[in-house]
Amino acid sequence: MRRQRRRPLFCLLMRVLVTNTRLDGRGGTESFMRDLARGLQSRGHTLMAYGSDTRQQERLLEHDVIAVATDLEHLPVRPDVIHAMHHLDAMTAIASLPGVPALYHCHGAVWRESVPKHPRIYRHLAVSTTLAERIAVEFNLAPDAIVVLLNSVDLARFSRVRSLPRRPARALFFNSRHRQDGDTLAAIREAAARLQMDLDCVGTPFGRTTSEPEKLLPEYDVVFASGRSAIEALACGCAVVVLGRTSCGELVRLENFTSLRDRNFSIAVNSPPPSPDRIVAALERFSAEECTAVSARLRQEADFERTVDALLAIYEQVVAQHRRTQPDPGAEMQAMARYLRKIVPLIKMTDRALDGEWASPNRAETFDDLRTQLVQVRQRVERIEKAL
């Protein structure tokens, strides 16, 4: 049963609008929204989710009552604060809701996570210390405007903690960013074979996904994962070997726990290429007792209830700062113009690539239609290049 937290008397009841690039998936930010919604609602607050894709009008989750908005002009209530994620939808919400303060939550280094700047964005959140340093430099942000909010896990959902055998026998590659024929997975397969471990793969590239990782993860002794997936596996008592975008890193142990948690249980892009020898060496340090201790520490430090408390405090700070700030419509318009200057060239490139496909009757009605048209354009270009 979910623990009930008593709401502090000084805490205002918040109406929060959270933006995300999509609302129908099961990725890291969608899972974060789910956990945030449950945490806020259990304290009496309100969360609405906004995404710009008009197909996404269904409830975000099967068992959660979350208001989903695709039309910002007809919101049922005006939010007190915008918890912005993914810049396209974030800036749309900020422009559509004048006078509403915002914070921008950056979860990664991909383009959709690019950090916008706007006078009503009073805080920038990053999920790791390395990401905080990166966005400070790349987007010229004041360090005191960035808050490191490490990822966490819903312990009520991930309540099952497994006991590990003396020697690991079952391993899981739990990631959607690595190809089936990639070097990283090839190295892991070889290492697993050497150690006589069965290896399963779950993720979009493998044609197998899950909406219930809390049931899947406890079935495995070792999980190869990164970020939120690694945190979920650790919460389930699994041994975890950290993945990066292009490589495979350390086994999470007590001695490296702090540094890996600060880096969101990931490794740098410029890490050495994957090596079966290094993976075997990492797994040979496996200790059931230490994995149990690591899991206990993770569950103590990464409880999502703490994240909700931290975010409520930040929301109140943002709202209070906004009330003390004199509105500057001119500065807001300049900020939006600077933002548009950055994205308009990409839209023009898409327009040129489609070369008339926007026109009826071929105009794309959905993002999937647009994606299909772009693939077709790319295929036509490739055929022309081969013919030359």
Buried (B, 14 or more C-beta within 10 A) or exposed (E): EEEEEEBEEEBBEBBBBBBBBBBBBBBBBBBBBBBBBBBBBBBEBBBBBBBBBEBBEEBBBEEBEBBBBBEBEEBEEEBBBBBBBBBBBBBBBBBBBEEBBBBBBBBBBEEBBBBBBBBBBBBBBBBBBBBBBBBBEEBEBEEEBBBBBBBBBBBBBBBEBBEBEEEBEBBBBBBBBBEEEBBBBBBBBBBBEEBEBEBBBBBEBBEEEEEEBBEBBBEBBBBBBBBBBBBBBBBBBBBBBBBBBBBBBBBBBEEBBEEBBBBBBBBEEEBEEBBBEBBBEBBEEBBBEBBBBBBBBBBEEBBBBBBBBBBBEBBBBBBEEBEEEEEEEEEBEEBBEEBEEEBEEEEEEBEEEBEEBEEEEEEBEEBEEBEEBBEEBEEEEEEEEEEE
